[in-house]
Amino acid sequence: MRSFHFAFGGDDAIVIVELPDNVAAAALGLAVVSTGLASVKTTVLLTPAEIDDAAKRQVAYTPPGK
């Protein structure tokens, strides 16, 4: 766990964790939800370097209706 924050609004708390991969994040989320005491919303954060790598990748995409 990197940090834990209380919040106003739709979310009562925000927890920032660093995990090895998305499967580990899913496993943690499933474990928390299985208690029935909390719900989980996962947001994957990307580093600037990861965004730079993504910007360099070629993808085949056709917008709807084109």
PDB file of N, H, CA, C and O in Angstrom:
ATOM      1  N   MET A   1       0.840  -1.165   0.000  1.00  0.00           N
ATOM      2  CA  MET A   1       0.000   0.000   0.000  1.00  0.00           C
ATOM      3  C   MET A   1       0.892   1.237   0.000  1.00  0.00           C
ATOM      4  O   MET A   1       1.769   1.393   0.849  1.00  0.00           O
ATOM      5  N   ARG A   2       0.645   2.110  -0.975  1.00  0.00           N
ATOM      6  H   ARG A   2      -0.068   1.982  -1.665  1.00  0.00           H
ATOM      7  CA  ARG A   2       1.395   3.362  -1.068  1.00  0.00           C
ATOM      8  C   ARG A   2       0.779   4.446  -0.197  1.00  0.00           C
ATOM      9  O   ARG A   2       1.484   5.172   0.504  1.00  0.00           O
ATOM     10  N   SER A   3      -0.581   4.549  -0.251  1.00  0.00           N
ATOM     11  H   SER A   3      -1.154   3.959  -0.821  1.00  0.00           H
ATOM     12  CA  SER A   3      -1.244   5.573   0.566  1.00  0.00           C
ATOM     13  C   SER A   3      -2.725   5.237   0.727  1.00  0.00           C
ATOM     14  O   SER A   3      -3.298   4.483  -0.059  1.00  0.00           O
ATOM     15  N   PHE A   4      -3.324   5.811   1.756  1.00  0.00           N
ATOM     16  H   PHE A   4      -2.859   6.423   2.395  1.00  0.00           H
ATOM     17  CA  PHE A   4      -4.744   5.627   2.070  1.00  0.00           C
ATOM     18  C   PHE A   4      -5.323   7.000   2.363  1.00  0.00           C
ATOM     19  O   PHE A   4      -4.767   7.756   3.159  1.00  0.00           O
ATOM     20  N   HIS A   5      -6.444   7.326   1.719  1.00  0.00           N
ATOM     21  H   HIS A   5      -6.897   6.712   1.072  1.00  0.00           H
ATOM     22  CA  HIS A   5      -7.055   8.644   1.876  1.00  0.00           C
ATOM     23  C   HIS A   5      -8.552   8.501   2.107  1.00  0.00           C
ATOM     24  O   HIS A   5      -9.206   7.691   1.450  1.00  0.00           O
ATOM     25  N   PHE A   6      -9.101   9.282   3.035  1.00  0.00           N
ATOM     26  H   PHE A   6      -8.570   9.940   3.569  1.00  0.00           H
ATOM     27  CA  PHE A   6     -10.543   9.382   3.186  1.00  0.00           C
ATOM     28  C   PHE A   6     -11.039  10.445   2.219  1.00  0.00           C
ATOM     29  O   PHE A   6     -10.317  11.393   1.911  1.00  0.00           O
ATOM     30  N   ALA A   7     -12.289  10.290   1.731  1.00  0.00           N
ATOM     31  H   ALA A   7     -12.876   9.520   1.982  1.00  0.00           H
ATOM     32  CA  ALA A   7     -12.796  11.216   0.723  1.00  0.00           C
ATOM     33  C   ALA A   7     -14.275  11.499   0.944  1.00  0.00           C
ATOM     34  O   ALA A   7     -14.980  10.712   1.576  1.00  0.00           O
ATOM     35  N   PHE A   8     -14.740  12.630   0.417  1.00  0.00           N
ATOM     36  H   PHE A   8     -14.167  13.269  -0.097  1.00  0.00           H
ATOM     37  CA  PHE A   8     -16.157  12.965   0.385  1.00  0.00           C
ATOM     38  C   PHE A   8     -16.705  12.551  -0.974  1.00  0.00           C
ATOM     39  O   PHE A   8     -15.952  12.470  -1.944  1.00  0.00           O
ATOM     40  N   GLY A   9     -17.999  12.288  -1.054  1.00  0.00           N
ATOM     41  H   GLY A   9     -18.610  12.353  -0.265  1.00  0.00           H
ATOM     42  CA  GLY A   9     -18.602  11.979  -2.346  1.00  0.00           C
ATOM     43  C   GLY A   9     -18.925  10.509  -2.484  1.00  0.00           C
ATOM     44  O   GLY A   9     -19.220   9.822  -1.507  1.00  0.00           O
ATOM     45  N   GLY A  10     -18.862  10.036  -3.728  1.00  0.00           N
ATOM     46  H   GLY A  10     -18.622  10.594  -4.523  1.00  0.00           H
ATOM     47  CA  GLY A  10     -19.233   8.658  -4.019  1.00  0.00           C
ATOM     48  C   GLY A  10     -18.292   7.627  -3.441  1.00  0.00           C
ATOM     49  O   GLY A  10     -18.697   6.489  -3.206  1.00  0.00           O
ATOM     50  N   ASP A  11     -17.066   7.988  -3.209  1.00  0.00           N
ATOM     51  H   ASP A  11     -16.737   8.913  -3.399  1.00  0.00           H
ATOM     52  CA  ASP A  11     -16.073   7.081  -2.624  1.00  0.00           C
ATOM     53  C   ASP A  11     -15.703   7.564  -1.232  1.00  0.00           C
ATOM     54  O   ASP A  11     -15.383   8.737  -1.040  1.00  0.00           O
ATOM     55  N   ASP A  12     -15.747   6.652  -0.255  1.00  0.00           N
ATOM     56  H   ASP A  12     -16.007   5.699  -0.412  1.00  0.00           H
ATOM     57  CA  ASP A  12     -15.403   7.013   1.122  1.00  0.00           C
ATOM     58  C   ASP A  12     -13.906   6.958   1.383  1.00  0.00           C
ATOM     59  O   ASP A  12     -13.394   7.633   2.276  1.00  0.00           O
ATOM     60  N   ALA A  13     -13.213   6.148   0.594  1.00  0.00           N
ATOM     61  H   ALA A  13     -13.629   5.600  -0.131  1.00  0.00           H
ATOM     62  CA  ALA A  13     -11.774   6.010   0.779  1.00  0.00           C
ATOM     63  C   ALA A  13     -11.120   5.709  -0.559  1.00  0.00           C
ATOM     64  O   ALA A  13     -11.723   5.109  -1.449  1.00  0.00           O
ATOM     65  N   ILE A  14      -9.890   6.136  -0.676  1.00  0.00           N
ATOM     66  H   ILE A  14      -9.400   6.623   0.046  1.00  0.00           H
ATOM     67  CA  ILE A  14      -9.083   5.837  -1.859  1.00  0.00           C
ATOM     68  C   ILE A  14      -7.780   5.235  -1.357  1.00  0.00           C
ATOM     69  O   ILE A  14      -7.082   5.829  -0.535  1.00  0.00           O
ATOM     70  N   VAL A  15      -7.465   4.062  -1.855  1.00  0.00           N
ATOM     71  H   VAL A  15      -8.032   3.579  -2.523  1.00  0.00           H
ATOM     72  CA  VAL A  15      -6.246   3.356  -1.460  1.00  0.00           C
ATOM     73  C   VAL A  15      -5.382   3.208  -2.709  1.00  0.00           C
ATOM     74  O   VAL A  15      -5.844   2.696  -3.729  1.00  0.00           O
ATOM     75  N   ILE A  16      -4.154   3.646  -2.632  1.00  0.00           N
ATOM     76  H   ILE A  16      -3.779   4.062  -1.804  1.00  0.00           H
ATOM     77  CA  ILE A  16      -3.225   3.509  -3.747  1.00  0.00           C
ATOM     78  C   ILE A  16      -2.246   2.403  -3.398  1.00  0.00           C
ATOM     79  O   ILE A  16      -1.534   2.470  -2.397  1.00  0.00           O
ATOM     80  N   VAL A  17      -2.227   1.373  -4.256  1.00  0.00           N
ATOM     81  H   VAL A  17      -2.806   1.318  -5.069  1.00  0.00           H
ATOM     82  CA  VAL A  17      -1.336   0.230  -4.047  1.00  0.00           C
ATOM     83  C   VAL A  17      -0.510   0.008  -5.306  1.00  0.00           C
ATOM     84  O   VAL A  17      -0.934   0.360  -6.406  1.00  0.00           O
ATOM     85  N   GLU A  18       0.664  -0.574  -5.140  1.00  0.00           N
ATOM     86  H   GLU A  18       1.008  -0.861  -4.246  1.00  0.00           H
ATOM     87  CA  GLU A  18       1.485  -0.964  -6.277  1.00  0.00           C
ATOM     88  C   GLU A  18       1.547  -2.480  -6.281  1.00  0.00           C
ATOM     89  O   GLU A  18       1.966  -3.104  -5.305  1.00  0.00           O
ATOM     90  N   LEU A  19       1.125  -3.063  -7.394  1.00  0.00           N
ATOM     91  H   LEU A  19       0.785  -2.556  -8.186  1.00  0.00           H
ATOM     92  CA  LEU A  19       1.076  -4.515  -7.521  1.00  0.00           C
ATOM     93  C   LEU A  19       1.862  -4.932  -8.758  1.00  0.00           C
ATOM     94  O   LEU A  19       2.098  -4.114  -9.648  1.00  0.00           O
ATOM     95  N   PRO A  20       2.267  -6.192  -8.820  1.00  0.00           N
ATOM     96  CA  PRO A  20       3.111  -6.617  -9.937  1.00  0.00           C
ATOM     97  C   PRO A  20       2.414  -6.630 -11.295  1.00  0.00           C
ATOM     98  O   PRO A  20       3.063  -6.445 -12.324  1.00  0.00           O
ATOM     99  N   ASP A  21       1.075  -6.851 -11.307  1.00  0.00           N
ATOM    100  H   ASP A  21       0.547  -7.002 -10.471  1.00  0.00           H
ATOM    101  CA  ASP A  21       0.373  -6.913 -12.583  1.00  0.00           C
ATOM    102  C   ASP A  21      -1.136  -6.803 -12.358  1.00  0.00           C
ATOM    103  O   ASP A  21      -1.604  -6.754 -11.220  1.00  0.00           O
ATOM    104  N   ASN A  22      -1.889  -6.766 -13.463  1.00  0.00           N
ATOM    105  H   ASN A  22      -1.509  -6.806 -14.387  1.00  0.00           H
ATOM    106  CA  ASN A  22      -3.343  -6.620 -13.377  1.00  0.00           C
ATOM    107  C   ASN A  22      -4.014  -7.836 -12.753  1.00  0.00           C
ATOM    108  O   ASN A  22      -5.057  -7.699 -12.113  1.00  0.00           O
ATOM    109  N   VAL A  23      -3.439  -9.015 -12.925  1.00  0.00           N
ATOM    110  H   VAL A  23      -2.592  -9.125 -13.445  1.00  0.00           H
ATOM    111  CA  VAL A  23      -4.016 -10.218 -12.320  1.00  0.00           C
ATOM    112  C   VAL A  23      -3.926 -10.130 -10.797  1.00  0.00           C
ATOM    113  O   VAL A  23      -4.864 -10.519 -10.101  1.00  0.00           O
ATOM    114  N   ALA A  24      -2.822  -9.629 -10.281  1.00  0.00           N
ATOM    115  H   ALA A  24      -2.061  -9.313 -10.846  1.00  0.00           H
ATOM    116  CA  ALA A  24      -2.681  -9.434  -8.835  1.00  0.00           C
ATOM    117  C   ALA A  24      -3.698  -8.409  -8.342  1.00  0.00           C
ATOM    118  O   ALA A  24      -4.263  -8.571  -7.260  1.00  0.00           O
ATOM    119  N   ALA A  25      -3.936  -7.361  -9.122  1.00  0.00           N
ATOM    120  H   ALA A  25      -3.478  -7.230 -10.001  1.00  0.00           H
ATOM    121  CA  ALA A  25      -4.931  -6.349  -8.753  1.00  0.00           C
ATOM    122  C   ALA A  25      -6.324  -6.966  -8.711  1.00  0.00           C
ATOM    123  O   ALA A  25      -7.101  -6.692  -7.795  1.00  0.00           O
ATOM    124  N   ALA A  26      -6.639  -7.795  -9.696  1.00  0.00           N
ATOM    125  H   ALA A  26      -6.008  -8.017 -10.439  1.00  0.00           H
ATOM    126  CA  ALA A  26      -7.940  -8.457  -9.716  1.00  0.00           C
ATOM    127  C   ALA A  26      -8.096  -9.392  -8.519  1.00  0.00           C
ATOM    128  O   ALA A  26      -9.159  -9.435  -7.901  1.00  0.00           O
ATOM    129  N   ALA A  27      -7.057 -10.130  -8.193  1.00  0.00           N
ATOM    130  H   ALA A  27      -6.193 -10.095  -8.695  1.00  0.00           H
ATOM    131  CA  ALA A  27      -7.111 -11.045  -7.049  1.00  0.00           C
ATOM    132  C   ALA A  27      -7.339 -10.283  -5.751  1.00  0.00           C
ATOM    133  O   ALA A  27      -8.135 -10.706  -4.912  1.00  0.00           O
ATOM    134  N   LEU A  28      -6.644  -9.164  -5.581  1.00  0.00           N
ATOM    135  H   LEU A  28      -5.998  -8.821  -6.262  1.00  0.00           H
ATOM    136  CA  LEU A  28      -6.835  -8.356  -4.385  1.00  0.00           C
ATOM    137  C   LEU A  28      -8.256  -7.805  -4.324  1.00  0.00           C
ATOM    138  O   LEU A  28      -8.899  -7.843  -3.274  1.00  0.00           O
ATOM    139  N   GLY A  29      -8.743  -7.292  -5.454  1.00  0.00           N
ATOM    140  H   GLY A  29      -8.221  -7.261  -6.306  1.00  0.00           H
ATOM    141  CA  GLY A  29     -10.108  -6.770  -5.493  1.00  0.00           C
ATOM    142  C   GLY A  29     -11.136  -7.835  -5.153  1.00  0.00           C
ATOM    143  O   GLY A  29     -12.079  -7.575  -4.406  1.00  0.00           O
ATOM    144  N   LEU A  30     -10.962  -9.034  -5.698  1.00  0.00           N
ATOM    145  H   LEU A  30     -10.196  -9.245  -6.306  1.00  0.00           H
ATOM    146  CA  LEU A  30     -11.888 -10.132  -5.397  1.00  0.00           C
ATOM    147  C   LEU A  30     -11.843 -10.506  -3.917  1.00  0.00           C
ATOM    148  O   LEU A  30     -12.881 -10.798  -3.323  1.00  0.00           O
ATOM    149  N   ALA A  31     -10.667 -10.501  -3.324  1.00  0.00           N
ATOM    150  H   ALA A  31      -9.824 -10.264  -3.806  1.00  0.00           H
ATOM    151  CA  ALA A  31     -10.539 -10.832  -1.902  1.00  0.00           C
ATOM    152  C   ALA A  31     -11.246  -9.799  -1.035  1.00  0.00           C
ATOM    153  O   ALA A  31     -11.921 -10.157  -0.071  1.00  0.00           O
ATOM    154  N   VAL A  32     -11.098  -8.518  -1.370  1.00  0.00           N
ATOM    155  H   VAL A  32     -10.549  -8.227  -2.154  1.00  0.00           H
ATOM    156  CA  VAL A  32     -11.746  -7.456  -0.590  1.00  0.00           C
ATOM    157  C   VAL A  32     -13.259  -7.549  -0.730  1.00  0.00           C
ATOM    158  O   VAL A  32     -13.980  -7.482   0.265  1.00  0.00           O
ATOM    159  N   VAL A  33     -13.742  -7.703  -1.954  1.00  0.00           N
ATOM    160  H   VAL A  33     -13.157  -7.757  -2.762  1.00  0.00           H
ATOM    161  CA  VAL A  33     -15.183  -7.758  -2.196  1.00  0.00           C
ATOM    162  C   VAL A  33     -15.811  -8.995  -1.555  1.00  0.00           C
ATOM    163  O   VAL A  33     -16.959  -8.946  -1.112  1.00  0.00           O
ATOM    164  N   SER A  34     -15.072 -10.099  -1.504  1.00  0.00           N
ATOM    165  H   SER A  34     -14.140 -10.138  -1.865  1.00  0.00           H
ATOM    166  CA  SER A  34     -15.617 -11.341  -0.956  1.00  0.00           C
ATOM    167  C   SER A  34     -15.987 -11.224   0.516  1.00  0.00           C
ATOM    168  O   SER A  34     -16.778 -12.024   1.016  1.00  0.00           O
ATOM    169  N   THR A  35     -15.427 -10.239   1.222  1.00  0.00           N
ATOM    170  H   THR A  35     -14.784  -9.589   0.816  1.00  0.00           H
ATOM    171  CA  THR A  35     -15.776 -10.066   2.632  1.00  0.00           C
ATOM    172  C   THR A  35     -17.177  -9.510   2.799  1.00  0.00           C
ATOM    173  O   THR A  35     -17.787  -9.668   3.857  1.00  0.00           O
ATOM    174  N   GLY A  36     -17.699  -8.853   1.752  1.00  0.00           N
ATOM    175  H   GLY A  36     -17.203  -8.725   0.893  1.00  0.00           H
ATOM    176  CA  GLY A  36     -19.012  -8.231   1.845  1.00  0.00           C
ATOM    177  C   GLY A  36     -18.991  -6.916   2.605  1.00  0.00           C
ATOM    178  O   GLY A  36     -20.040  -6.297   2.782  1.00  0.00           O
ATOM    179  N   LEU A  37     -17.835  -6.479   3.056  1.00  0.00           N
ATOM    180  H   LEU A  37     -16.983  -6.982   2.913  1.00  0.00           H
ATOM    181  CA  LEU A  37     -17.726  -5.264   3.856  1.00  0.00           C
ATOM    182  C   LEU A  37     -17.328  -4.039   3.046  1.00  0.00           C
ATOM    183  O   LEU A  37     -17.402  -2.915   3.544  1.00  0.00           O
ATOM    184  N   ALA A  38     -16.906  -4.247   1.796  1.00  0.00           N
ATOM    185  H   ALA A  38     -16.846  -5.160   1.392  1.00  0.00           H
ATOM    186  CA  ALA A  38     -16.446  -3.122   0.986  1.00  0.00           C
ATOM    187  C   ALA A  38     -16.657  -3.441  -0.486  1.00  0.00           C
ATOM    188  O   ALA A  38     -16.768  -4.603  -0.877  1.00  0.00           O
ATOM    189  N   SER A  39     -16.710  -2.411  -1.277  1.00  0.00           N
ATOM    190  H   SER A  39     -16.620  -1.467  -0.960  1.00  0.00           H
ATOM    191  CA  SER A  39     -16.720  -2.585  -2.726  1.00  0.00           C
ATOM    192  C   SER A  39     -15.417  -2.014  -3.273  1.00  0.00           C
ATOM    193  O   SER A  39     -14.728  -1.249  -2.597  1.00  0.00           O
ATOM    194  N   VAL A  40     -15.092  -2.389  -4.487  1.00  0.00           N
ATOM    195  H   VAL A  40     -15.652  -3.009  -5.036  1.00  0.00           H
ATOM    196  CA  VAL A  40     -13.817  -1.988  -5.069  1.00  0.00           C
ATOM    197  C   VAL A  40     -14.055  -1.421  -6.461  1.00  0.00           C
ATOM    198  O   VAL A  40     -14.823  -1.975  -7.248  1.00  0.00           O
ATOM    199  N   LYS A  41     -13.397  -0.331  -6.749  1.00  0.00           N
ATOM    200  H   LYS A  41     -12.773   0.118  -6.110  1.00  0.00           H
ATOM    201  CA  LYS A  41     -13.337   0.222  -8.096  1.00  0.00           C
ATOM    202  C   LYS A  41     -11.857   0.383  -8.401  1.00  0.00           C
ATOM    203  O   LYS A  41     -11.147   1.090  -7.686  1.00  0.00           O
ATOM    204  N   THR A  42     -11.392  -0.263  -9.451  1.00  0.00           N
ATOM    205  H   THR A  42     -11.969  -0.837 -10.032  1.00  0.00           H
ATOM    206  CA  THR A  42      -9.970  -0.252  -9.777  1.00  0.00           C
ATOM    207  C   THR A  42      -9.696   0.714 -10.922  1.00  0.00           C
ATOM    208  O   THR A  42     -10.375   0.683 -11.948  1.00  0.00           O
ATOM    209  N   THR A  43      -8.708   1.560 -10.740  1.00  0.00           N
ATOM    210  H   THR A  43      -8.156   1.585  -9.907  1.00  0.00           H
ATOM    211  CA  THR A  43      -8.245   2.462 -11.786  1.00  0.00           C
ATOM    212  C   THR A  43      -6.760   2.208 -11.980  1.00  0.00           C
ATOM    213  O   THR A  43      -5.964   2.389 -11.059  1.00  0.00           O
ATOM    214  N   VAL A  44      -6.396   1.790 -13.178  1.00  0.00           N
ATOM    215  H   VAL A  44      -7.043   1.644 -13.926  1.00  0.00           H
ATOM    216  CA  VAL A  44      -4.984   1.531 -13.473  1.00  0.00           C
ATOM    217  C   VAL A  44      -4.319   2.861 -13.796  1.00  0.00           C
ATOM    218  O   VAL A  44      -4.796   3.609 -14.650  1.00  0.00           O
ATOM    219  N   LEU A  45      -3.233   3.151 -13.122  1.00  0.00           N
ATOM    220  H   LEU A  45      -2.845   2.544 -12.428  1.00  0.00           H
ATOM    221  CA  LEU A  45      -2.467   4.371 -13.372  1.00  0.00           C
ATOM    222  C   LEU A  45      -1.255   4.029 -14.215  1.00  0.00           C
ATOM    223  O   LEU A  45      -0.604   3.009 -13.993  1.00  0.00           O
ATOM    224  N   LEU A  46      -0.954   4.880 -15.181  1.00  0.00           N
ATOM    225  H   LEU A  46      -1.483   5.709 -15.362  1.00  0.00           H
ATOM    226  CA  LEU A  46       0.187   4.677 -16.061  1.00  0.00           C
ATOM    227  C   LEU A  46       1.249   5.734 -15.799  1.00  0.00           C
ATOM    228  O   LEU A  46       0.932   6.887 -15.509  1.00  0.00           O
ATOM    229  N   THR A  47       2.496   5.337 -15.903  1.00  0.00           N
ATOM    230  H   THR A  47       2.753   4.400 -16.139  1.00  0.00           H
ATOM    231  CA  THR A  47       3.594   6.288 -15.748  1.00  0.00           C
ATOM    232  C   THR A  47       3.757   7.078 -17.052  1.00  0.00           C
ATOM    233  O   THR A  47       3.274   6.650 -18.100  1.00  0.00           O
ATOM    234  N   PRO A  48       4.431   8.223 -16.988  1.00  0.00           N
ATOM    235  CA  PRO A  48       4.716   8.951 -18.233  1.00  0.00           C
ATOM    236  C   PRO A  48       5.465   8.087 -19.255  1.00  0.00           C
ATOM    237  O   PRO A  48       5.203   8.192 -20.453  1.00  0.00           O
ATOM    238  N   ALA A  49       6.379   7.249 -18.805  1.00  0.00           N
ATOM    239  H   ALA A  49       6.592   7.164 -17.832  1.00  0.00           H
ATOM    240  CA  ALA A  49       7.126   6.374 -19.715  1.00  0.00           C
ATOM    241  C   ALA A  49       6.192   5.378 -20.410  1.00  0.00           C
ATOM    242  O   ALA A  49       6.360   5.092 -21.596  1.00  0.00           O
ATOM    243  N   GLU A  50       5.218   4.856 -19.679  1.00  0.00           N
ATOM    244  H   GLU A  50       5.081   5.088 -18.716  1.00  0.00           H
ATOM    245  CA  GLU A  50       4.260   3.922 -20.284  1.00  0.00           C
ATOM    246  C   GLU A  50       3.411   4.625 -21.338  1.00  0.00           C
ATOM    247  O   GLU A  50       3.109   4.041 -22.378  1.00  0.00           O
ATOM    248  N   ILE A  51       3.025   5.864 -21.081  1.00  0.00           N
ATOM    249  H   ILE A  51       3.270   6.339 -20.235  1.00  0.00           H
ATOM    250  CA  ILE A  51       2.264   6.633 -22.074  1.00  0.00           C
ATOM    251  C   ILE A  51       3.129   6.901 -23.302  1.00  0.00           C
ATOM    252  O   ILE A  51       2.642   6.820 -24.429  1.00  0.00           O
ATOM    253  N   ASP A  52       4.401   7.218 -23.096  1.00  0.00           N
ATOM    254  H   ASP A  52       4.797   7.284 -22.180  1.00  0.00           H
ATOM    255  CA  ASP A  52       5.317   7.415 -24.227  1.00  0.00           C
ATOM    256  C   ASP A  52       5.395   6.147 -25.078  1.00  0.00           C
ATOM    257  O   ASP A  52       5.355   6.217 -26.306  1.00  0.00           O
ATOM    258  N   ASP A  53       5.506   4.985 -24.421  1.00  0.00           N
ATOM    259  H   ASP A  53       5.539   4.928 -23.424  1.00  0.00           H
ATOM    260  CA  ASP A  53       5.542   3.717 -25.152  1.00  0.00           C
ATOM    261  C   ASP A  53       4.243   3.487 -25.914  1.00  0.00           C
ATOM    262  O   ASP A  53       4.269   3.044 -27.063  1.00  0.00           O
ATOM    263  N   ALA A  54       3.123   3.779 -25.295  1.00  0.00           N
ATOM    264  H   ALA A  54       3.102   4.139 -24.362  1.00  0.00           H
ATOM    265  CA  ALA A  54       1.822   3.598 -25.951  1.00  0.00           C
ATOM    266  C   ALA A  54       1.683   4.504 -27.164  1.00  0.00           C
ATOM    267  O   ALA A  54       1.121   4.100 -28.182  1.00  0.00           O
ATOM    268  N   ALA A  55       2.190   5.720 -27.063  1.00  0.00           N
ATOM    269  H   ALA A  55       2.646   6.049 -26.237  1.00  0.00           H
ATOM    270  CA  ALA A  55       2.093   6.672 -28.170  1.00  0.00           C
ATOM    271  C   ALA A  55       2.901   6.210 -29.376  1.00  0.00           C
ATOM    272  O   ALA A  55       2.591   6.598 -30.502  1.00  0.00           O
ATOM    273  N   LYS A  56       3.919   5.399 -29.169  1.00  0.00           N
ATOM    274  H   LYS A  56       4.170   5.083 -28.254  1.00  0.00           H
ATOM    275  CA  LYS A  56       4.774   4.914 -30.252  1.00  0.00           C
ATOM    276  C   LYS A  56       4.195   3.677 -30.950  1.00  0.00           C
ATOM    277  O   LYS A  56       4.626   3.327 -32.049  1.00  0.00           O
ATOM    278  N   ARG A  57       3.229   3.020 -30.317  1.00  0.00           N
ATOM    279  H   ARG A  57       2.879   3.304 -29.424  1.00  0.00           H
ATOM    280  CA  ARG A  57       2.681   1.788 -30.892  1.00  0.00           C
ATOM    281  C   ARG A  57       1.701   2.095 -32.019  1.00  0.00           C
ATOM    282  O   ARG A  57       0.923   3.047 -31.957  1.00  0.00           O
ATOM    283  N   GLN A  58       1.765   1.259 -33.048  1.00  0.00           N
ATOM    284  H   GLN A  58       2.396   0.485 -33.098  1.00  0.00           H
ATOM    285  CA  GLN A  58       0.823   1.355 -34.153  1.00  0.00           C
ATOM    286  C   GLN A  58      -0.356   0.438 -33.856  1.00  0.00           C
ATOM    287  O   GLN A  58      -0.169  -0.717 -33.473  1.00  0.00           O
ATOM    288  N   VAL A  59      -1.571   0.953 -34.032  1.00  0.00           N
ATOM    289  H   VAL A  59      -1.723   1.891 -34.343  1.00  0.00           H
ATOM    290  CA  VAL A  59      -2.771   0.147 -33.838  1.00  0.00           C
ATOM    291  C   VAL A  59      -3.671   0.303 -35.053  1.00  0.00           C
ATOM    292  O   VAL A  59      -3.686   1.357 -35.690  1.00  0.00           O
ATOM    293  N   ALA A  60      -4.412  -0.733 -35.371  1.00  0.00           N
ATOM    294  H   ALA A  60      -4.399  -1.589 -34.854  1.00  0.00           H
ATOM    295  CA  ALA A  60      -5.396  -0.668 -36.447  1.00  0.00           C
ATOM    296  C   ALA A  60      -6.737  -0.340 -35.804  1.00  0.00           C
ATOM    297  O   ALA A  60      -7.281  -1.136 -35.038  1.00  0.00           O
ATOM    298  N   TYR A  61      -7.267   0.852 -36.125  1.00  0.00           N
ATOM    299  H   TYR A  61      -6.825   1.498 -36.747  1.00  0.00           H
ATOM    300  CA  TYR A  61      -8.528   1.275 -35.537  1.00  0.00           C
ATOM    301  C   TYR A  61      -9.342   2.008 -36.586  1.00  0.00           C
ATOM    302  O   TYR A  61      -8.833   2.884 -37.285  1.00  0.00           O
ATOM    303  N   THR A  62     -10.602   1.644 -36.689  1.00  0.00           N
ATOM    304  H   THR A  62     -11.015   0.932 -36.121  1.00  0.00           H
ATOM    305  CA  THR A  62     -11.533   2.345 -37.558  1.00  0.00           C
ATOM    306  C   THR A  62     -12.680   2.843 -36.697  1.00  0.00           C
ATOM    307  O   THR A  62     -13.351   2.040 -36.049  1.00  0.00           O
ATOM    308  N   PRO A  63     -12.922   4.157 -36.674  1.00  0.00           N
ATOM    309  CA  PRO A  63     -14.011   4.692 -35.859  1.00  0.00           C
ATOM    310  C   PRO A  63     -15.373   4.152 -36.332  1.00  0.00           C
ATOM    311  O   PRO A  63     -15.540   3.836 -37.510  1.00  0.00           O
ATOM    312  N   PRO A  64     -16.329   4.048 -35.425  1.00  0.00           N
ATOM    313  CA  PRO A  64     -17.665   3.595 -35.818  1.00  0.00           C
ATOM    314  C   PRO A  64     -18.230   4.488 -36.928  1.00  0.00           C
ATOM    315  O   PRO A  64     -18.056   5.706 -36.906  1.00  0.00           O
ATOM    316  N   GLY A  65     -18.901   3.870 -37.886  1.00  0.00           N
ATOM    317  H   GLY A  65     -19.043   2.881 -37.904  1.00  0.00           H
ATOM    318  CA  GLY A  65     -19.516   4.621 -38.968  1.00  0.00           C
ATOM    319  C   GLY A  65     -18.574   4.972 -40.103  1.00  0.00           C
ATOM    320  O   GLY A  65     -18.984   5.671 -41.030  1.00  0.00           O
ATOM    321  N   LYS A  66     -17.348   4.524 -40.073  1.00  0.00           N
ATOM    322  H   LYS A  66     -17.015   3.957 -39.320  1.00  0.00           H
ATOM    323  CA  LYS A  66     -16.379   4.835 -41.142  1.00  0.00           C
ATOM    324  C   LYS A  66     -16.145   3.639 -42.016  1.00  0.00           C
ATOM    325  O   LYS A  66     -15.364   3.711 -42.965  1.00  0.00           O
TER     326      LYS A  66
END
